[in-house]
Amino acid sequence: MEKKTSRMKKINSLLKKEISSILQEEYEFGRDNFISINLVDTKTDLSLADVYISSLKEEEEIVESLNKESKHIRYILSKRIDIKKTPQLRFKVDKFNVVL
């Protein structure tokens, strides 16, 4: 993980908020499941953003599904935010945070 400037911290925060909103509005993960985006880590050239998620269950399957849908999520994201380049999204299981 690179040292982040205040600009990159703002971009990561914006991406986290908007991706969370997209997932809540566009996708269904089951009534008894909860998805949390814990961290977004974007490269400084905005080429790639690693999105770390945690879930109550089936994390690996959800990450696999989200990675298959990443182009669609990126497209929706590009319509919602105004930045120079919308990064490619790569979803990962957050092994460091646990949802209780």
BAKOL-507781 format. One line per field, with one value per residue: residue number from 1; chain; x, y, z of N, C-alpha, C, O, CB in turn. Coordinates in Angstrom, 1 decimal. Last residue first. Glycine has a CB too. Example, Ala and Ser with C-alpha at 12.3 -4.5 7.8 and 13.67 -1.06 7.14 Angstrom:
% BAKOL-507781
num = 2, 1
cadena = A, A
n_x = 12.8, 13.2
n_y = -2.2, -5.7
n_z = 7.1, 7.8
ca_x = 13.7, 12.3
ca_y = -1.1, -4.5
ca_z = 7.1, 7.8
c_x = 12.9, 13.2
c_y = 0.0, -3.3
c_z = 7.9, 7.8
o_x = 13.4, 14.2
o_y = 1.1, -3.3
o_z = 8.0, 8.5
cb_x = 14.1, 11.3
cb_y = -0.6, -4.5
cb_z = 5.7, 9.0
***
This chain:
% BAKOL-507781
num = 100, 99, 98, 97, 96, 95, 94, 93, 92, 91, 90, 89, 88, 87, 86, 85, 84, 83, 82, 81, 80, 79, 78, 77, 76, 75, 74, 73, 72, 71, 70, 69, 68, 67, 66, 65, 64, 63, 62, 61, 60, 59, 58, 57, 56, 55, 54, 53, 52, 51, 50, 49, 48, 47, 46, 45, 44, 43, 42, 41, 40, 39, 38, 37, 36, 35, 34, 33, 32, 31, 30, 29, 28, 27, 26, 25, 24, 23, 22, 21, 20, 19, 18, 17, 16, 15, 14, 13, 12, 11, 10, 9, 8, 7, 6, 5, 4, 3, 2, 1
cadena = A, A, A, A, A, A, A, A, A, A, A, A, A, A, A, A, A, A, A, A, A, A, A, A, A, A, A, A, A, A, A, A, A, A, A, A, A, A, A, A, A, A, A, A, A, A, A, A, A, A, A, A, A, A, A, A, A, A, A, A, A, A, A, A, A, A, A, A, A, A, A, A, A, A, A, A, A, A, A, A, A, A, A, A, A, A, A, A, A, A, A, A, A, A, A, A, A, A, A, A
n_x = -19.0, -16.7, -13.3, -10.4, -8.5, -9.3, -11.6, -11.5, -11.8, -12.3, -11.2, -12.0, -10.3, -11.3, -12.0, -10.4, -11.1, -14.4, -17.3, -19.7, -21.7, -20.7, -18.8, -20.5, -21.4, -19.0, -18.3, -20.3, -19.6, -17.1, -17.7, -18.9, -16.8, -16.4, -18.8, -18.4, -16.1, -17.2, -19.1, -17.5, -16.1, -18.2, -20.4, -21.5, -21.2, -18.3, -16.2, -13.8, -11.9, -10.9, -8.4, -8.4, -6.3, -5.6, -4.9, -2.3, -2.3, -4.7, -6.7, -8.5, -11.0, -12.5, -14.9, -18.1, -20.1, -23.2, -25.1, -27.9, -30.5, -31.4, -29.0, -27.9, -28.5, -27.8, -28.3, -28.1, -25.8, -23.9, -24.0, -23.1, -20.5, -19.5, -19.7, -17.9, -15.5, -15.0, -14.6, -12.3, -10.5, -10.4, -9.3, -6.8, -5.8, -5.5, -3.6, -1.8, -0.5, 1.9, 0.6, 0.8
n_y = -7.9, -8.3, -7.8, -7.1, -8.5, -9.5, -8.8, -10.0, -7.7, -6.5, -4.0, -1.8, 0.9, 4.3, 6.9, 9.9, 12.4, 12.4, 12.5, 9.9, 8.5, 7.3, 5.6, 3.7, 2.3, 1.2, -0.4, -2.3, -3.5, -4.5, -6.3, -8.7, -10.4, -9.4, -10.2, -13.0, -13.2, -12.1, -14.1, -16.3, -15.4, -15.0, -16.3, -13.9, -11.3, -9.7, -7.2, -6.0, -3.7, -3.0, -1.3, 0.2, 1.5, 4.0, 6.3, 6.7, 5.8, 3.2, 3.0, 1.1, 1.1, -0.8, -2.1, -2.5, -5.2, -6.9, -9.4, -11.6, -12.3, -11.9, -11.5, -9.6, -7.8, -4.5, -1.8, -0.5, -1.5, -1.0, 1.8, 2.5, 1.5, 3.2, 5.7, 5.3, 4.6, 6.9, 8.8, 7.7, 7.9, 10.7, 11.4, 10.2, 11.7, 14.2, 13.6, 10.7, 7.7, 5.3, 2.2, -1.2
n_z = 12.9, 10.4, 10.7, 8.8, 7.4, 5.0, 2.8, -0.5, -3.2, -6.5, -8.4, -11.1, -12.7, -12.0, -14.2, -14.4, -13.3, -11.8, -10.7, -10.4, -11.8, -14.1, -13.0, -11.7, -13.9, -14.7, -12.4, -12.6, -15.0, -14.3, -12.1, -12.1, -11.4, -8.8, -7.6, -7.6, -5.9, -3.6, -3.0, -2.5, -0.2, 1.7, 3.0, 5.5, 6.2, 4.8, 3.5, 1.0, -0.6, -3.8, -5.4, -8.5, -11.1, -12.1, -10.8, -10.1, -7.5, -6.8, -3.9, -1.9, 0.4, 2.9, 3.6, 2.8, 3.7, 3.5, 5.0, 4.8, 4.7, 2.2, -0.5, -2.0, -4.9, -6.2, -6.4, -3.9, -2.7, -4.6, -4.7, -2.1, -2.2, -4.2, -2.9, -0.7, -2.0, -3.5, -1.4, -0.3, -2.4, -2.7, -0.2, -0.4, -2.6, -1.3, 0.7, -0.3, 1.0, 0.3, -0.9, 0.0
ca_x = -19.7, -18.0, -14.3, -11.5, -8.1, -8.9, -10.8, -12.0, -11.0, -12.8, -10.8, -12.3, -10.8, -10.4, -12.7, -10.4, -10.4, -12.9, -16.6, -18.6, -22.0, -21.8, -18.4, -19.6, -22.4, -19.8, -17.4, -20.2, -20.9, -17.2, -16.9, -19.7, -17.5, -15.3, -18.5, -19.5, -16.1, -16.1, -19.6, -18.5, -15.4, -17.4, -20.1, -21.2, -21.5, -19.7, -16.4, -15.2, -11.9, -12.1, -8.7, -8.8, -6.9, -5.8, -6.3, -2.6, -2.2, -3.4, -6.6, -7.1, -10.7, -11.4, -14.0, -16.9, -19.5, -21.9, -24.7, -26.5, -29.8, -32.0, -29.8, -27.0, -29.2, -27.5, -28.3, -29.2, -27.1, -24.1, -24.3, -24.5, -21.5, -19.6, -20.5, -19.3, -16.1, -15.2, -15.7, -13.5, -10.8, -10.9, -10.6, -7.7, -6.1, -6.3, -5.0, -1.9, -1.6, 1.5, 1.4, 0.0
ca_y = -8.6, -7.8, -8.8, -6.6, -7.9, -10.5, -8.1, -10.2, -8.7, -6.8, -5.3, -2.2, -0.5, 3.2, 5.9, 8.5, 12.3, 12.4, 13.4, 10.7, 9.2, 8.2, 6.6, 4.6, 3.1, 2.0, 0.7, -1.4, -2.8, -3.6, -5.1, -7.5, -10.6, -9.2, -8.8, -12.4, -13.7, -11.4, -12.7, -16.3, -15.7, -13.9, -16.5, -15.3, -12.2, -10.1, -8.2, -6.2, -4.7, -2.7, -2.5, 0.4, 0.4, 2.9, 6.0, 7.1, 7.2, 3.6, 3.3, 1.5, 1.3, 0.0, -1.6, -2.1, -4.0, -6.6, -8.0, -11.3, -12.5, -11.1, -12.3, -10.6, -8.5, -6.0, -2.6, -0.2, -1.5, -2.4, 1.0, 2.9, 1.0, 1.8, 5.5, 5.7, 3.7, 5.7, 9.0, 7.9, 6.6, 9.9, 11.9, 9.8, 10.2, 14.0, 14.0, 12.1, 8.4, 6.4, 3.4, 0.0
ca_z = 14.0, 10.7, 10.8, 9.6, 8.6, 6.0, 3.8, 0.9, -2.4, -5.2, -8.1, -9.7, -12.8, -11.9, -13.2, -14.9, -14.5, -11.7, -11.7, -9.9, -10.6, -14.3, -13.8, -10.9, -13.0, -15.6, -12.9, -11.4, -14.9, -15.4, -11.9, -12.4, -12.7, -9.8, -7.8, -8.3, -7.2, -4.2, -3.3, -3.6, -1.4, 1.2, 1.6, 5.0, 7.2, 4.7, 4.4, 1.6, 0.4, -2.9, -4.7, -7.1, -10.4, -13.0, -11.0, -11.5, -7.7, -7.3, -5.4, -2.0, -1.0, 2.5, 4.6, 2.2, 4.2, 2.9, 5.0, 4.6, 6.0, 3.2, 0.5, -1.5, -3.8, -6.0, -7.6, -4.8, -1.9, -4.2, -5.9, -2.6, -1.2, -4.5, -4.1, -0.5, -1.0, -4.2, -2.4, 0.5, -1.8, -3.8, -0.6, 0.7, -2.7, -2.5, 1.1, -0.1, 0.4, 1.2, -1.1, 0.0
c_x = -21.2, -18.6, -15.6, -12.6, -9.2, -8.6, -10.5, -11.1, -11.7, -12.0, -11.3, -11.9, -10.9, -11.1, -11.8, -11.0, -10.6, -12.4, -15.1, -17.9, -20.9, -22.1, -19.4, -19.2, -21.6, -20.7, -18.2, -19.4, -20.9, -18.5, -17.0, -19.0, -18.3, -15.9, -17.4, -19.3, -17.2, -16.0, -18.5, -18.9, -16.3, -16.7, -19.2, -21.0, -21.3, -19.9, -17.9, -15.2, -13.2, -12.1, -9.8, -9.1, -7.3, -6.5, -6.6, -4.1, -2.5, -3.4, -5.2, -6.8, -9.3, -11.4, -13.0, -16.0, -18.2, -21.4, -23.3, -26.3, -28.3, -31.2, -30.2, -27.7, -28.3, -28.2, -28.3, -29.4, -28.2, -25.5, -24.7, -24.9, -22.9, -20.6, -20.6, -20.1, -17.6, -15.9, -16.0, -14.7, -12.1, -11.3, -11.2, -9.1, -7.0, -6.7, -6.0, -3.4, -1.6, 0.6, 1.0, 0.9
c_y = -8.4, -8.6, -8.0, -7.7, -7.4, -9.9, -9.1, -9.5, -8.8, -7.9, -5.6, -3.7, -1.0, 1.8, 4.7, 7.6, 10.9, 12.1, 13.4, 11.5, 10.1, 9.0, 7.7, 5.8, 4.1, 2.9, 1.7, -0.2, -1.9, -2.8, -4.1, -6.2, -9.4, -9.5, -8.5, -10.9, -13.1, -11.9, -11.9, -14.9, -15.7, -14.2, -15.4, -15.2, -13.6, -11.1, -8.5, -7.2, -4.8, -3.9, -2.2, -1.0, 0.8, 1.7, 4.8, 6.7, 7.6, 5.1, 3.7, 1.7, 1.8, 0.0, -0.7, -1.5, -3.7, -5.2, -7.8, -9.8, -12.3, -11.2, -11.5, -11.5, -9.6, -6.5, -4.1, -1.2, -1.3, -2.5, -0.4, 2.1, 1.3, 1.1, 4.0, 5.4, 4.1, 4.7, 7.7, 8.0, 6.7, 8.5, 11.1, 10.3, 9.7, 12.6, 13.9, 12.4, 9.9, 7.3, 4.4, 1.2
c_z = 14.0, 11.9, 11.2, 9.6, 9.4, 7.3, 4.9, 1.8, -1.1, -4.5, -6.7, -9.6, -11.3, -12.2, -13.2, -13.8, -15.2, -13.1, -11.4, -11.0, -10.1, -13.0, -14.1, -11.7, -12.2, -14.8, -13.8, -11.7, -13.7, -15.3, -13.0, -12.3, -13.1, -11.2, -8.8, -8.6, -8.1, -5.7, -4.0, -4.0, -2.7, -0.1, 1.0, 3.5, 6.8, 5.9, 4.4, 2.6, 1.0, -1.9, -3.7, -6.5, -8.9, -12.4, -11.9, -11.8, -9.1, -7.6, -5.7, -3.5, -1.1, 1.0, 4.2, 3.2, 3.3, 3.4, 4.5, 4.6, 5.8, 4.5, 1.7, -0.5, -3.3, -4.8, -7.4, -5.9, -2.9, -3.5, -5.5, -3.8, -1.6, -3.5, -4.4, -1.7, -0.8, -3.2, -3.1, -0.4, -1.0, -3.3, -1.7, 0.4, -1.6, -2.7, -0.1, 0.3, 0.7, 0.4, 0.0, 0.0
o_x = -21.9, -18.7, -15.7, -12.8, -9.1, -8.5, -11.4, -9.8, -12.4, -11.6, -10.8, -12.1, -10.1, -12.3, -11.6, -10.6, -10.8, -13.1, -14.6, -17.9, -21.2, -22.7, -19.1, -19.2, -22.0, -20.8, -18.0, -19.7, -21.4, -18.5, -17.0, -19.6, -18.4, -15.4, -17.5, -19.5, -16.9, -15.7, -18.7, -19.1, -15.9, -16.7, -19.5, -21.2, -21.0, -19.0, -18.7, -14.3, -13.7, -12.4, -9.7, -10.0, -6.5, -7.2, -7.7, -4.5, -2.9, -4.4, -4.5, -6.8, -9.0, -11.7, -12.6, -16.3, -17.4, -22.1, -22.4, -27.2, -27.5, -31.2, -29.6, -27.1, -27.9, -28.4, -28.6, -30.5, -29.3, -26.2, -25.7, -26.0, -23.8, -21.3, -21.6, -21.2, -18.4, -16.9, -17.2, -15.8, -12.9, -12.4, -12.4, -10.1, -7.8, -7.9, -7.1, -4.2, -1.4, 0.8, -0.1, 1.8
o_y = -8.9, -9.8, -7.2, -8.4, -7.2, -10.6, -9.3, -9.6, -7.9, -8.8, -5.0, -4.5, -0.7, 1.7, 4.0, 7.7, 10.8, 11.6, 14.3, 11.0, 11.1, 10.1, 8.8, 6.9, 5.3, 4.1, 2.9, 1.0, -0.7, -1.6, -2.8, -5.2, -9.1, -8.9, -7.6, -10.5, -12.7, -11.1, -11.2, -14.6, -15.3, -13.4, -15.0, -14.2, -14.5, -11.7, -7.6, -8.1, -3.8, -5.0, -1.3, -1.7, 1.5, 0.9, 4.7, 6.9, 8.8, 5.6, 4.4, 0.8, 2.9, -1.0, 0.2, -0.4, -4.6, -4.3, -8.5, -9.0, -12.8, -10.3, -10.5, -12.2, -10.4, -5.8, -4.9, -1.5, -2.0, -3.4, -0.9, 1.6, 0.4, 0.2, 3.5, 4.8, 3.2, 4.0, 7.3, 7.4, 5.7, 8.0, 10.7, 9.5, 8.8, 12.3, 13.5, 11.5, 10.3, 7.7, 4.3, 1.4
o_z = 14.9, 11.8, 12.1, 8.6, 10.6, 8.3, 5.7, 1.7, -0.6, -5.2, -5.7, -10.4, -10.5, -11.9, -14.2, -12.6, -16.4, -14.0, -10.7, -12.2, -9.4, -13.1, -14.4, -11.2, -12.1, -15.0, -13.7, -11.3, -13.8, -15.6, -12.8, -12.4, -14.3, -12.2, -9.6, -9.7, -9.2, -6.6, -4.9, -5.2, -3.7, -1.0, -0.1, 2.8, 7.6, 6.4, 4.0, 2.7, 1.6, -2.3, -2.9, -7.0, -8.3, -13.0, -12.5, -13.0, -9.4, -8.0, -4.9, -4.3, -0.6, 0.3, 4.9, 3.8, 3.2, 3.4, 4.8, 4.2, 6.6, 5.4, 2.1, 0.3, -4.1, -3.8, -8.3, -6.3, -2.7, -3.6, -6.0, -3.8, -1.5, -3.8, -4.8, -1.5, -0.8, -3.6, -3.2, -0.1, -1.1, -3.6, -1.7, 0.6, -1.9, -3.0, 0.1, 0.2, 1.9, -0.7, 0.5, 0.8
cb_x = -19.1, -18.9, -14.0, -12.1, -7.2, -7.7, -11.5, -12.1, -9.6, -14.3, -9.3, -13.8, -9.8, -9.7, -14.2, -9.0, -9.0, -12.5, -17.2, -17.6, -22.2, -23.0, -17.8, -18.4, -23.2, -20.5, -16.1, -19.6, -22.0, -17.1, -15.4, -20.9, -18.4, -14.2, -18.1, -20.8, -16.2, -14.8, -19.9, -19.7, -14.7, -16.3, -21.4, -22.5, -23.0, -20.0, -15.9, -16.2, -10.7, -13.4, -7.4, -10.1, -5.9, -4.4, -7.0, -1.7, -0.9, -2.9, -7.6, -6.1, -11.8, -10.0, -13.4, -17.1, -19.2, -22.0, -24.8, -26.0, -30.1, -33.4, -28.9, -25.8, -30.6, -26.0, -27.2, -29.1, -27.1, -23.0, -23.1, -24.5, -21.2, -18.2, -19.8, -19.3, -15.3, -13.9, -15.3, -13.4, -9.7, -9.8, -10.6, -7.2, -4.8, -5.6, -5.0, -1.6, -3.0, 2.8, 1.3, -1.0
cb_y = -8.1, -7.8, -9.8, -5.3, -6.8, -11.3, -6.8, -11.8, -8.2, -7.2, -5.6, -2.1, -1.4, 3.1, 5.6, 8.0, 12.6, 11.3, 14.8, 9.8, 8.1, 7.4, 6.1, 3.9, 2.1, 1.1, 0.2, -2.2, -3.9, -4.3, -5.4, -7.5, -11.9, -10.2, -8.1, -12.6, -15.2, -11.7, -12.0, -17.2, -17.1, -13.5, -16.6, -16.2, -12.0, -10.8, -7.9, -6.5, -4.5, -2.6, -3.1, 1.3, -0.8, 2.4, 7.2, 6.3, 7.8, 2.8, 4.5, 0.4, 2.2, -0.6, -2.8, -1.1, -4.0, -6.6, -7.4, -11.9, -13.9, -11.6, -13.5, -9.9, -9.0, -6.2, -2.2, 1.2, -0.4, -2.9, 1.0, 4.4, 1.6, 1.1, 6.2, 7.3, 3.9, 5.1, 10.0, 9.1, 6.1, 9.7, 13.4, 10.5, 9.4, 14.5, 15.4, 12.9, 7.8, 7.2, 4.0, 0.0
cb_z = 15.4, 9.5, 11.9, 9.0, 8.2, 5.5, 4.3, 1.2, -2.2, -5.3, -8.3, -9.4, -13.6, -10.6, -13.6, -15.2, -14.4, -10.7, -11.7, -9.1, -9.5, -14.7, -15.2, -10.3, -12.1, -16.6, -13.6, -10.2, -14.7, -16.7, -11.7, -11.4, -12.6, -9.5, -6.5, -7.5, -7.2, -3.4, -2.0, -3.2, -1.3, 2.2, 0.8, 5.3, 7.6, 3.4, 5.9, 0.5, 1.4, -3.7, -4.0, -7.0, -10.4, -13.6, -11.4, -12.4, -7.3, -8.5, -5.7, -1.4, -1.8, 3.0, 5.3, 0.9, 5.7, 1.3, 6.5, 3.3, 6.5, 3.5, 1.0, -0.8, -4.2, -6.0, -8.5, -5.4, -0.9, -3.3, -6.9, -2.9, 0.2, -4.4, -5.2, -0.2, 0.4, -4.7, -3.4, 1.5, -0.9, -4.9, -1.0, 2.0, -2.8, -3.8, 1.7, -1.4, 0.7, 1.6, -2.5, 1.2
***
